[in-house]
Amino acid sequence: MPKMKTKASAKKRFTFTGTGKIKRRHAYKSHILTKKSKKRKRNLGYFTIVDNADVKNVKEMLVK
């Protein structure tokens, strides 16, 4: 059976932290930024950790 391939879209969006958690970017930071407050845009710029409910699906997409 052939090897499982990593999903290219997931490879570009997610990275692992040193402790093995999965890091992701926030959504809603690409356009229509004039109506969003400075605080909201600043906080959307930071990375966050993938929620526990989604970890299994993301790991399946990032199969090595």
Number of C-alpha atoms within 10 A of each C-alpha: 3 4 7 11 11 14 14 10 10 15 13 9 10 18 16 11 10 7 6 8 14 19 15 18 16 14 8 13 15 8 7 8 12 8 6 13 9 11 8 12 16 11 11 15 13 10 11 12 16 15 12 10 8 10 14 11 10 16 14 14 18 18 12 10
